Amino acid sequence: MTDFFVHDSAYIDDNVTIGKDTKIWHFSHIQSNAIIGKKCSIGQNVNVGNNVKIGNNVKIQNNVSVYEGVEIEDYVFCGPSMVFTNVLKPRSEFPQRGTKYYYKTLVKKSASIGANVTIICGNTIGRYSMIGSGSVVTKNVEDFSLVVGNPAKFIGWIDRQGNRLHFNEDDISDCGNFAIKNQKLVELK
């Protein structure tokens, strides 16, 4: 008996690790050597590529493909139909298949990626950051930042719950172990 749920229509390849209380829904495919943490929700029609690592408490909404080269840390939210990429210059005539061709993308703890976002490979999505729906991410996203648009641009800072930050007279806002001072993220000691 397993301690996770996989819908009858989902496919799980060999050598996959699935954590306790994770749910994998209709028509999803988890490919070889993928690791999915505890208490995750993998929505309908999700593809998790070979060798992908997904942390605990991650929610991946419907119609998302997490390609090889992507790593997702704990508590990340991936909105419906958002897109990861793993090759910068895709050419059908000149295929680039295999790990040596894939650019790494890291989505750090508690980041939220809106519906229909595209993440260009080779970038890092910072902790507690939020990417507005429909955005195209072409560069790294800082921790606690809010970005929107095509290409995605920084429009403000947010707290751990995703609330927009408003600064006091000293231009400081508290983010737990971090603070925003003079519009820069600093770690508190």
N, C-alpha and C positions, 0 to 999 in steps of 0.2 A: 504494500500500500504506500502511495506517495503522500507527501505532506504539502503538495501544491496542486493546482487545478489546470488541466489542459483540455480545452474543448475538443470534441471528437473530430471536428473538421480541421484542426491545426496539425502541422507536421513538425516533429522534433527529430532532427538528425542525430547521428551518433556523437558520443563524447560531449554532450551538452550538460552543463550544471545549472540547475534551477533551484533557487532558495525556497525555504519554507514560506507558506502562505502566499506565494506568487500565483497570479491568475493569467493564463494565456487564452485569449478569446478566439472567436471564429476566424477560420481561413488564414491564420498566422503561420509563419514558417520561421523556426529557429534553426540556424545552420550550425555545422560542425564546430566544436570547440568553443562555442559561445558560453559565456558565464553570465547568469542573471541572478541578482541578489534576492534577498528576502523581501516579502510584502510588496512586490512590484505588480503593476497592472499593465499588461501588454494587450492593447486594444485589438479590434477586428482588423484583419488584413495588414498586419505589421510583419515586416521582414527584418530579422536580426541576422546580420551576415556572419560569415566564418570569423572566429577569433575575437568577436566583439565582447567587451566587458561592460556590464551594466551593474551599478551599485544597488544598494537597498532602498526601498520605498520610492522607486522611480515610477512615474506614470507616463506611459507612451500611448497617446490617443490613436484613433483609427487612421489607417492608410499612411503609415510612416515606415520608411526603410532606413535602418541603421546599418550602414555599410561597413565593411572591414576597414579598419583604420580609425574608427570612432570609439572613444571611451567616454562613458557617462558615469559620473560619480553619484553619490547618494542624494535622494530627494529632488531630483531633476524632474521637471514637467516638460514634455514634448507635445505641443498642440497638434490638432488634427491636420493631416496632410502636409506637415512640415517636411523639409527635404535636407538630408545630409548628402554631401558629395565626397569623393575620395580621390579623384584624378583632376588635375588642373587643366590639361589639354586633351580632352577626350576625342578620339578619332576612331571611327568604326573601321576604317581602312588599315589603321595601325594600332591594333588593340594593345592596351596596357593592363594586363591581368597579372595578379599576384602581389603579394605583400610588398615587394621591392618598389612597386610603382605607386603605392598608396600614400598620400599625405595624411599625417595624423591630425585628428581633431579631438580636443579635450573639452568636455562640458563639465565644469566644476560644480561642487555641491550647491544644491538648492537654486540653480538657475532655472528660469522659466522662459520657454521658447514658444511664441504664439503660433496660431494657426497659419498655415501656408508660408511660413518663414523658409528661406533657403540659406543654408550655412555653406559657404565656400570652404573647401577643405584646407587644412593647414593652420587653422585658427584655434584660439582658446577662448571659451566662453566663461567669464569670471563668475565667482561665487555670488549668489543672491542677485545676479543681474537679471534683467528682464528685456526680452526682445519683442517689440510690438508686432502684431499680426501683419503678414505680407511683406515683412522686411527682408532685405538681402544683405547678409553679413559677409563683408569682404575683408575684414581685419579683426584683430583681437578685440574682445569686449571686456572692459575693466570690471572688477568686483563692484557690486552695488550700483551699477550704472543702468540707466534706461536708454535704450537705443531704438530708433524707428527709421523707416524709409528705405529707399533704394538709390544708392547704397545706404545701409544703416548708419545713422549718425547719433552721437551722444546728445540727449536733450535734458538730462538731469540725473540726480542721484535718488536712490530708493533705500528703504530700510529692509530688514530681514522679512517683513510681512508683505513687501511690495508697495508700501505707501511712499508717495513722493515726499522727499525731504525738503524742509524749509529751514533756512539757516538763521541762527541767532546773531546778535550784534558782533560777536567775535568770529563769525563765519565758521562755526564748528557745529557739527551734527553727529550724534552718537549712533553707531552701528554695532553695538556689542563690544567685541574686542578690537573694533576698528572705529575710526572717526574720519569725517571729511573735514579737512582744514585747508583753507585757501584753495578750495576746489580740487584738492588732491586727497586720495585715500591714504591714510596712515595707520599703521598698526599700533595699538596702545600697549604699553609695557606694564 
